[in-house]
Amino acid sequence: MRGLIRSVWDEPRPPNPAPRGWRDWALVGVLVAVAVLEGVLRPDLPWRALSVIVTVGLATTLLWRRSRPLLMIVIAFGAMTPVPLLTGGYSPETYTMAFLLLLAYSLFRWGSGREAVIGSTIILVKIFFSTVSDYPGPSDAVGGVTVVFLVGALGVAFRYRAKARMRELDQVKLLEREQLARDLHDTIAHHVSAMAIRAQAGLATSASRPSAATEALQVIEAEAARALAEMSAMVRVLRRDQPAGLAPGRRVADLRQLAGPGGSGPSVDVEISGDVDDLPPSVGAAIYRLAQESVTNARRHARHATRIQVRLTADDTSVHLRVSDDGDGSLIRPAASPGYGLIGMIERADLLGGTCVAGPNPDRGWSVTAVLPRKLPRKLPRTGSAP
């Protein structure tokens, strides 16, 4: 029990809360207008001007409910404490003040564990004193506590749902990094193996060569063997102790294997233009994986699609890939909430210093567009976790 309490108390804030935006200002504006209308139209509202002023003032706390949830709870529930002293026991409780439930939700959704404990204590103390000073009856008292409890439970549910999705996205990115490491290994190891074979052949014919050539070939063979051993050990860890093969990875030329009639599904048309012969192996493998995943998604999700177009163009600095379909409507998952396959594609492109975006076409269908540099950056970008 002590461990549970300590874990709740030490719970950190969720990362990356949504910044204050126009929707927050619009919400406050609507609440202010509703509070003024209630003050004008509600005939049974005592201390009309004071009630409207307090309600309007507390509505502004919603602007900081995600960044400062505990402070907003203290301000909102503490501001109403001295009011009964000024009004002879009356506490301003307009119907509009139901928005205070949003502060309770934000406390459990965006606050740390200790903030949630302290804030919930403040709320319960406020409810207790309000009940004692103006007892509404057992049903209303229990109902008020139940509503606050349900709002807090909703905040906790959304909090841990977001945390679970973040863990899933991190797992997808990790798997994509492993796949990229495998592609890099398979390509480089293939060429290093060829270098080792050439060195061994040179050693076999070294009798007719100067001794310097023999020494150079010995160094080449030793370095190649060491590189293969170290790379195989590294990828064995990434592959969870699976053997590391030496077959060459996918290349841009393999894109043509995606073309063909779709049978019961849409056909795939592949077009390659520009100089793609000297692309780095990792870039070529990434282009193929991005196109393959995009074609798979289009066949799976594009409704009534008859054709999928894969267009690859290359210039002096970058390679452009576009995969589009002619389905009627967008994919099932919108671009604002990408699926795990799209997350992996974005991660792969970002690791190589490029970009990958997806979204519906202006007329119909869906498109995936990726841009990768012809040369890898000296330092690959670091990517953060999602939300």
C-alpha positions as CSV (number, residue, x, y, z in Angstrom):
1,M,0.0,0.0,0.0
2,R,2.8,2.4,0.9
3,G,4.5,1.6,-2.5
4,L,1.2,2.4,-4.3
5,I,0.9,5.7,-2.6
6,R,4.5,6.6,-3.3
7,S,4.1,5.7,-7.0
8,V,1.0,7.9,-7.3
9,W,2.8,10.8,-5.5
10,D,5.9,10.5,-7.7
11,E,4.0,10.2,-11.0
12,P,5.4,12.9,-13.4
13,R,3.4,15.1,-15.6
14,P,2.5,13.8,-19.0
15,P,4.9,15.1,-21.7
16,N,4.0,17.6,-24.4
17,P,0.7,19.1,-23.2
18,A,-1.2,20.8,-26.0
19,P,-0.3,24.5,-26.2
20,R,-2.9,27.2,-25.7
21,G,-4.7,27.8,-29.0
22,W,-7.6,29.6,-30.5
23,R,-10.0,27.0,-29.3
24,D,-9.2,27.8,-25.7
25,W,-9.8,31.5,-26.4
26,A,-13.0,30.7,-28.2
27,L,-14.2,28.6,-25.2
28,V,-13.5,31.4,-22.8
29,G,-15.2,33.8,-25.0
30,V,-18.4,31.7,-25.2
31,L,-18.4,31.1,-21.4
32,V,-18.0,34.9,-20.8
33,A,-21.0,35.6,-23.1
34,V,-23.1,32.8,-21.5
35,A,-22.2,34.2,-18.0
36,V,-23.3,37.7,-19.0
37,L,-26.6,36.4,-20.5
38,E,-27.3,34.4,-17.4
39,G,-26.7,37.5,-15.3
40,V,-29.2,39.4,-17.4
41,L,-31.9,36.7,-18.0
42,R,-31.9,34.8,-14.8
43,P,-34.3,36.4,-12.4
44,D,-33.5,34.4,-9.2
45,L,-29.7,35.2,-9.3
46,P,-28.8,37.1,-6.1
47,W,-25.8,39.5,-6.1
48,R,-26.1,39.5,-9.8
49,A,-23.2,41.8,-10.7
50,L,-20.8,40.0,-8.2
51,S,-21.8,36.6,-9.5
52,V,-21.2,37.5,-13.1
53,I,-17.8,39.2,-12.3
54,V,-16.6,36.1,-10.3
55,T,-17.8,33.7,-13.1
56,V,-16.1,35.7,-15.9
57,G,-12.9,36.0,-13.9
58,L,-12.8,32.3,-13.2
59,A,-13.4,31.4,-16.8
60,T,-10.0,32.8,-17.7
61,T,-8.4,30.0,-15.6
62,L,-9.2,27.6,-18.5
63,L,-6.4,29.2,-20.5
64,W,-3.8,27.7,-18.2
65,R,-5.6,24.5,-17.3
66,R,-3.1,22.2,-19.1
67,S,0.2,24.1,-18.2
68,R,-0.7,25.0,-14.6
69,P,-3.6,22.7,-13.5
70,L,-2.9,22.8,-9.7
71,L,-2.5,26.6,-9.7
72,M,-5.8,27.0,-11.5
73,I,-7.6,24.8,-9.0
74,V,-6.2,26.9,-6.2
75,I,-7.3,30.1,-7.9
76,A,-10.7,28.8,-8.9
77,F,-11.7,27.2,-5.6
78,G,-9.8,29.7,-3.4
79,A,-11.3,32.7,-5.1
80,M,-14.8,31.7,-3.9
81,T,-13.8,31.3,-0.3
82,P,-13.9,35.1,0.8
83,V,-17.0,35.8,-1.3
84,P,-19.5,34.5,1.4
85,L,-17.8,36.8,3.9
86,L,-18.7,39.8,1.7
87,T,-22.2,38.7,0.9
88,G,-23.4,37.4,4.2
89,G,-23.0,33.7,3.5
90,Y,-24.0,33.7,-0.2
91,S,-21.6,31.8,-2.5
92,P,-21.8,32.7,-6.2
93,E,-22.8,29.5,-8.0
94,T,-24.1,30.3,-11.5
95,Y,-25.0,27.6,-13.9
96,T,-22.1,28.7,-16.1
97,M,-19.6,27.7,-13.4
98,A,-20.1,24.1,-14.4
99,F,-17.0,24.7,-16.5
100,L,-15.0,24.2,-13.2
101,L,-15.3,20.5,-14.0
102,L,-12.9,21.1,-16.8
103,L,-10.3,22.2,-14.3
104,A,-10.9,19.0,-12.3
105,Y,-10.5,17.0,-15.5
106,S,-7.3,18.8,-16.4
107,L,-5.9,18.3,-13.0
108,F,-5.9,14.5,-13.4
109,R,-5.2,14.6,-17.1
110,W,-2.2,16.9,-17.1
111,G,-1.0,17.3,-13.5
112,S,1.7,15.3,-11.7
113,G,0.8,12.8,-9.1
114,R,1.4,15.1,-6.2
115,E,-0.6,17.9,-7.9
116,A,-3.5,15.6,-8.4
117,V,-3.5,14.6,-4.7
118,I,-3.2,18.2,-3.5
119,G,-5.8,19.5,-6.0
120,S,-8.3,16.8,-5.2
121,T,-7.9,17.5,-1.5
122,I,-8.7,21.2,-2.1
123,I,-11.8,20.3,-4.2
124,L,-13.1,17.8,-1.5
125,V,-12.5,20.4,1.2
126,K,-14.4,23.0,-0.8
127,I,-17.3,20.6,-1.3
128,F,-17.3,19.7,2.4
129,F,-17.6,23.3,3.6
130,S,-20.2,24.1,0.9
131,T,-22.2,21.2,2.0
132,V,-22.0,22.2,5.7
133,S,-22.8,25.8,5.1
134,D,-25.7,25.2,2.7
135,Y,-26.7,21.5,3.1
136,P,-28.6,20.6,-0.1
137,G,-29.8,17.2,1.0
138,P,-28.1,13.8,0.8
139,S,-28.9,13.1,-2.9
140,D,-27.4,16.4,-4.1
141,A,-24.4,16.1,-1.9
142,V,-23.6,12.5,-3.1
143,G,-24.4,13.5,-6.7
144,G,-21.9,16.4,-6.6
145,V,-19.1,14.2,-5.2
146,T,-20.0,11.5,-7.8
147,V,-19.8,13.9,-10.7
148,V,-16.4,15.2,-9.6
149,F,-15.2,11.6,-9.1
150,L,-16.4,10.6,-12.6
151,V,-14.7,13.7,-14.2
152,G,-11.4,12.8,-12.4
153,A,-11.7,9.2,-13.5
154,L,-12.2,10.4,-17.1
155,G,-9.0,12.5,-16.9
156,V,-7.1,9.5,-15.6
157,A,-8.5,7.2,-18.3
158,F,-7.4,9.6,-21.1
159,R,-4.0,10.1,-19.4
160,Y,-3.2,6.5,-19.4
161,R,-4.7,5.9,-22.9
162,A,-2.3,8.6,-24.2
163,K,0.6,6.9,-22.4
164,A,-0.3,3.5,-23.8
165,R,-0.4,5.0,-27.3
166,M,3.0,6.7,-26.8
167,R,4.5,3.3,-25.8
168,E,3.1,1.7,-28.9
169,L,4.5,4.5,-31.1
170,D,7.9,4.1,-29.5
171,Q,7.7,0.4,-30.2
172,V,6.9,1.1,-33.8
173,K,9.8,3.5,-34.2
174,L,12.1,1.0,-32.5
175,L,11.1,-1.7,-34.9
176,E,11.6,0.6,-37.8
177,R,15.1,1.4,-36.6
178,E,15.8,-2.3,-36.4
179,Q,14.6,-2.7,-39.9
180,L,16.8,0.1,-41.1
181,A,19.8,-1.4,-39.2
182,R,19.1,-4.7,-41.0
183,D,19.0,-3.0,-44.4
184,L,22.3,-1.2,-43.7
185,H,23.9,-4.4,-42.5
186,D,22.7,-6.5,-45.4
187,T,23.9,-4.0,-48.0
188,I,27.3,-3.1,-46.4
189,A,28.0,-6.6,-45.4
190,H,27.5,-7.8,-48.9
191,H,30.1,-5.4,-50.3
192,V,32.5,-6.0,-47.4
193,S,32.3,-9.8,-48.1
194,A,33.2,-9.1,-51.7
195,M,36.2,-7.1,-50.5
196,A,37.3,-10.0,-48.4
197,I,37.0,-12.4,-51.3
198,R,39.0,-10.1,-53.5
199,A,41.7,-9.9,-50.8
200,Q,41.9,-13.6,-50.5
201,A,42.2,-14.0,-54.3
202,G,45.0,-11.4,-54.2
203,L,46.8,-13.4,-51.6
204,A,46.5,-16.5,-53.7
205,T,48.3,-14.8,-56.6
206,S,50.7,-12.8,-54.5
207,A,53.7,-15.0,-55.4
208,S,54.2,-13.0,-58.6
209,R,53.6,-9.6,-56.8
210,P,55.9,-7.5,-54.7
211,S,55.8,-8.1,-50.9
212,A,54.2,-4.7,-50.3
213,A,51.1,-5.8,-52.2
214,T,51.0,-8.9,-50.1
215,E,51.1,-6.9,-46.8
216,A,48.4,-4.6,-48.1
217,L,46.1,-7.5,-49.0
218,Q,46.7,-9.0,-45.6
219,V,45.6,-5.8,-44.0
220,I,42.5,-5.6,-46.2
221,E,41.5,-9.2,-45.3
222,A,42.0,-8.6,-41.6
223,E,40.0,-5.4,-41.5
224,A,37.2,-6.9,-43.6
225,A,36.9,-9.9,-41.4
226,R,36.9,-7.7,-38.3
227,A,34.2,-5.4,-39.7
228,L,32.0,-8.4,-40.6
229,A,32.4,-9.9,-37.2
230,E,31.6,-6.7,-35.3
231,M,28.6,-5.9,-37.6
232,S,27.2,-9.4,-37.3
233,A,27.4,-9.2,-33.5
234,M,25.6,-5.8,-33.5
235,V,22.8,-6.9,-35.8
236,R,22.4,-10.2,-33.8
237,V,21.5,-8.1,-30.8
238,L,19.1,-6.0,-32.9
239,R,17.5,-9.1,-34.3
240,R,17.1,-10.7,-30.9
241,D,19.8,-13.4,-31.4
242,Q,18.7,-14.2,-35.0
243,P,21.5,-15.0,-37.5
244,A,22.6,-12.1,-39.7
245,G,22.5,-13.0,-43.3
246,L,24.7,-11.5,-46.0
247,A,22.2,-11.2,-48.9
248,P,22.0,-7.8,-50.5
249,G,19.1,-5.6,-49.5
250,R,16.3,-4.2,-51.6
251,R,17.2,-1.5,-54.2
252,V,15.4,1.0,-56.4
253,A,15.4,-1.4,-59.3
254,D,13.3,-3.7,-57.2
255,L,10.4,-1.2,-57.4
256,R,9.5,-2.6,-60.7
257,Q,8.5,-5.9,-59.0
258,L,5.6,-4.0,-57.4
259,A,4.1,-3.2,-60.8
260,G,1.5,-5.4,-62.4
261,P,-2.2,-6.1,-62.5
262,G,-3.9,-6.3,-59.2
263,G,-6.2,-9.3,-59.9
264,S,-9.1,-8.6,-57.6
265,G,-7.5,-5.3,-56.4
266,P,-6.1,-2.2,-58.1
267,S,-3.2,-2.4,-60.6
268,V,0.2,-0.9,-59.8
269,D,2.0,1.3,-62.3
270,V,5.7,2.1,-61.6
271,E,7.6,4.9,-63.3
272,I,11.3,5.8,-62.5
273,S,13.0,8.8,-64.0
274,G,16.4,10.4,-63.3
275,D,19.7,9.0,-62.3
276,V,19.1,6.4,-59.6
277,D,22.1,4.1,-60.2
278,D,24.5,5.7,-57.7
279,L,22.1,6.1,-54.8
280,P,23.5,5.0,-51.4
281,P,22.3,1.5,-50.6
282,S,20.4,2.6,-47.5
283,V,18.5,5.3,-49.5
284,G,17.6,2.7,-52.2
285,A,16.4,0.3,-49.5
286,A,14.4,3.0,-47.8
287,I,12.8,4.1,-51.1
288,Y,11.7,0.5,-51.7
289,R,10.3,0.0,-48.2
290,L,8.4,3.3,-48.3
291,A,6.9,2.4,-51.7
292,Q,6.1,-1.2,-50.6
293,E,4.3,0.0,-47.5
294,S,2.4,2.7,-49.4
295,V,1.2,0.2,-52.0
296,T,0.2,-2.3,-49.3
297,N,-1.8,0.4,-47.5
298,A,-3.5,1.6,-50.7
299,R,-4.6,-2.0,-51.6
300,R,-5.9,-2.5,-48.1
301,H,-7.6,0.8,-47.4
302,A,-8.4,2.6,-50.7
303,R,-12.1,1.9,-51.4
304,H,-13.0,1.2,-55.0
305,A,-9.5,2.0,-56.2
306,T,-8.6,0.8,-59.7
307,R,-5.0,2.1,-60.0
308,I,-2.0,2.8,-57.8
309,Q,0.7,5.0,-59.3
310,V,4.3,4.8,-58.0
311,R,6.5,7.7,-59.3
312,L,10.1,8.1,-58.5
313,T,12.2,11.0,-59.7
314,A,15.8,11.9,-58.9
315,D,17.8,15.1,-59.3
316,D,21.3,16.1,-58.2
317,T,20.5,16.5,-54.5
318,S,17.4,14.4,-53.6
319,V,15.1,11.6,-54.6
320,H,11.3,12.1,-54.7
321,L,8.8,9.3,-54.2
322,R,5.0,9.7,-54.7
323,V,2.5,6.8,-54.3
324,S,-1.1,7.7,-55.1
325,D,-4.3,5.9,-55.7
326,D,-7.7,6.8,-57.3
327,G,-9.9,5.5,-54.5
328,D,-13.2,7.3,-53.8
329,G,-12.4,9.1,-50.5
330,S,-9.5,9.1,-48.2
331,L,-8.1,6.2,-46.3
332,I,-9.8,5.0,-43.2
333,R,-7.2,6.6,-40.9
334,P,-6.9,10.4,-41.4
335,A,-3.6,12.2,-41.8
336,A,-4.1,13.9,-38.4
337,S,-4.0,10.6,-36.6
338,P,-1.5,8.4,-38.5
339,G,-1.5,4.7,-38.2
340,Y,1.5,2.7,-37.1
341,G,2.6,1.9,-40.6
342,L,2.7,5.5,-41.5
343,I,4.6,6.3,-38.2
344,G,7.2,3.8,-39.2
345,M,7.6,5.3,-42.7
346,I,8.0,8.8,-41.2
347,E,10.6,7.5,-38.8
348,R,12.6,5.8,-41.5
349,A,12.6,8.9,-43.7
350,D,13.5,11.1,-40.8
351,L,16.4,8.9,-39.8
352,L,17.9,9.4,-43.2
353,G,17.5,13.1,-43.2
354,G,14.3,13.2,-45.3
355,T,10.6,13.7,-45.0
356,C,7.5,11.6,-45.5
357,V,3.9,13.0,-45.5
358,A,0.6,11.4,-46.4
359,G,-2.9,12.8,-47.0
360,P,-5.9,12.9,-49.2
361,N,-5.7,14.2,-52.8
362,P,-7.6,17.4,-53.7
363,D,-9.9,15.4,-56.1
364,R,-10.0,11.8,-54.9
365,G,-7.7,9.1,-53.5
366,W,-4.7,9.3,-51.2
367,S,-1.0,10.1,-51.7
368,V,2.2,9.4,-49.8
369,T,5.1,11.7,-50.7
370,A,8.7,11.1,-49.5
371,V,11.8,13.1,-50.2
372,L,15.2,11.6,-49.3
373,P,18.7,13.1,-49.8
374,R,21.0,11.5,-52.3
375,K,23.8,11.7,-49.7
376,L,23.3,10.7,-46.1
377,P,23.8,13.5,-43.5
378,R,27.0,13.4,-41.5
379,K,24.9,13.2,-38.3
380,L,21.5,11.5,-38.5
381,P,18.7,13.5,-36.9
382,R,17.4,12.5,-33.5
383,T,13.7,11.9,-33.3
384,G,11.5,12.3,-30.3
385,S,8.6,10.2,-29.1
386,A,4.9,10.9,-30.3
387,P,1.5,11.9,-29.4
